[in-house]
Amino acid sequence: MSRSLISISDLTDAEIEKILDLSKVFAEVNSREIPKVPALKGKTVATLFFENSTRTRLSFELAASRLSADVITFSVAGSSVAKGESLRDTAETIESLGADLIVMRHPSSGSVKLVSEWLRVPMVNAGDGAFQHPTQGLLDAVTLIEHFKSENNLNGVRIGIIGDVIHSRVARSNIQLMSRLGAEVVLVGPPAFLPSDISAWPVKVSYSLDEVLPELDVLYLLRIQSERFSDAVLPSLADFSSSYLLSRDRLKRARKDAVVMHPGPVIRGVEIAHEIVDSERSLIRRQVENGVPVRMAVLYWLLAANEGKLDPAW
């Protein structure tokens, strides 16, 4: 079984730094007139998505293409999954078709780890249930390191992760990564949106956004994942917005240099006011842009590390 990236916890501190450094290399590649290098020429990357996706899927496929890899795209619609094909058979079929690496998204937590144990090729977790989304964490870290002009750390940066934390794989990846990079993380939301036990988490908790706003350098909003709530406990969106919507008035009470982030898709008017998404305080578009070089770095790092080659030279 080859090395895979399932969770931020799979990475050592040195490996995180290596991926961050590689991301800078590939950001430079993306700025070229022809943003393409032959780093993975002859390799095949498969995207195996059992949930809908726009940013993650397209950026992985663009990243593979810019590394000169061939891309196999799998969608549940129109596949043999509709005929009853098992997850294992589907994954093994993709591997048998010649995939050298598989990027997988699935609605069940732990599914990517399970599939990685069946296959020989490396895998990247593109989001599994409420467990992890490690490349989102990495691209968010790159975006903040770039913004704060720091050297591969977030020492002293205060990040508020606001909203539906309990269902968020992005929150779990970011909590692990940002705290390891030196940030202070505060989870903000109503009790129904937060884990009942955070004793093992390196975070603080606040039920009041207004109370912690003046202390935060980063306001990281999360989408309310209503599809993961049962009807019996689905909170009122109106009640949530009255206390936690990042409105223009609330932003005025935040630090003047505080920035806004969101992993997407954004539900404007519920988690964040329309005009803030497109404001100068927002890093949301930059997060999307950084997704390509970061995922180029991850694909290259996994395939090159498994072959003992890690120093790009183009």
Buried (B, 14 or more C-beta within 10 A) or exposed (E): EBBBBBBBEBBEEEBBBBBBEBBBBBBEBBEEEEBBBEBBEEBBBBBBBBBEBEBBBBBBBBBBBBBBBBBBEBEBEEBEBEEEEEBEEBBBBBBEEEBBBBBBBBEBBEBBBBBBEBBEBBBBBBBBBBBBBBBBBBBBBBBBBBBBEBEBBBEEBBBBBBBBBBBBBBBBBBBBBBBBBEBBBBBBBBEEBBBEEBEEBEBBBBBEBEEBBEBBBBBBBBBBBBEBBEEEEEBEBEEBBEEBBBBEEBBEEBBEEBBBBBBBEBBEEBBBBEEBBEBEBBBBEBBBBBBBBBBBBBBBBBBBBBEEEEEBEE
